Amino acid sequence: MKTKREESVIEIIDTFKEMADTVLAQLILLEKYMAKPEETENNQIISEIKENENKIDRFEVLVSEKFINLIILYQPVASDIRKIIAIDRMTINLERIGDRVINILHATKNIKDTQEYKAMIDVLTVMLLSGISMVEKALLSFINSDNEYAVWTIKNDEVVDDMNNKLLVNSISKAKVSDKTKEMLLSYVDLKDIITNLERIADHATNIAEASIYSIQGTDIRHSGPDMNLTKKDEIN
């Protein structure tokens, strides 16, 4: 028989998992939208993303409320407090990832029919998929108490940023567009907005992974990084 305290902790974890699943669903929907489906499907995707965004906002409030109730009513032990603080930190980053999805959606709507966007869609998709992979592994680290997934995510943050920059430059240089268009690409406001938000998704995944390590080990590595060496097999191919 579980105590009220244990049940309260489980409720918080379950709510967090629902929020995490919704954010991952948002990222998959964004990938579909950026692939430029038919207009009818576009509208359906936009509707689902907006609905999910409202759910994410409610989940954030709900986790916070359950956290406060646990502290006030059940006097949780140290291990519970550590886990719930980690969840609170991860929840903030999940909500911010949700905001990034909305930002990218709006920017994409403005330029999805332009020549510049069509020239960049492949590299943007690779950047998004890299971010999704990092978010998934960061969340799995916490759910499965797997420290290695968290370390992989943190170590690959800079790897992903570097890869994205190289992909961007390479894509522009090979794009079958005029020299004038190539010069416009990097200064194109909406395109830069998409790229910035995609990079921030990876940053938030790193923050989630750091919170997961705090939950598993009780070690706060936010300004020091994990004490592990990154091998070639750890890097994103």
Steps between C-alpha positions, in 0.01 A plus 500: 500500500648832392497797733331829408846650454603226256173534308550875476851455357370246246226744394759769433717262297199379298393858425856583392504198267174615340650844446815349353297285259304807388818700433648214297174482305536873429846449356378220273210716381744783430713266290193407296403863455847604390495224238226706334200265471179589321317810623220295658750301704685823582189641666445181696860501625475867604182424692660204680810701589292783647290253700811327632654834596204567728544154653870565564421826680245319719745219576760751616255656745378158616851372574573815700178465701565133575855585604378761749234264639759226551728733697220642715299186570740206505847622601691304232838341572819635345502256207144599408582871520800452271288317243219757511739795473650330193151457354425865565814603311423264214140621483617858447718390210225287347269801506770709330545234232126527442540876456780441249272276297244781477771750402629271224145435380431872459832567328451205265152619405653829385759348266401143416416588138820695435797382297725556800300264721486232232879521469541450876230248593733198500751655738222637723349151523834350601538767771151429632551123507827548691315711757222243532756225560661702778166571668401132482826380654491764773149391598588131484791571732262620770223246442741204495751647751763463229790734560667417167215641292526828690876518447455422129253786466719753679815402311321513166362852548816660359533221242151576371563876490820447303332253265210740442735784409691283254179369345369854462810633325528192279133514404520866403814451292343210307151647463388543141412865542651826385796658677270777616267247659790327672603831654146552622462162668691555824355845548147389432322587826248219517751237391743610770212489749430137410867406533535674836195327642615161373833549677322600820306171498834321531601738781182421693565128450839554663334674795260206539793257494682702768186489717481124444857456627407708805205267562709183457826603671417811700774685310435844351717525187337805341825699491759223503381232256501121549827342612519254212702480179309510173602224262437494128213252537323748734481767232216548259592356161 
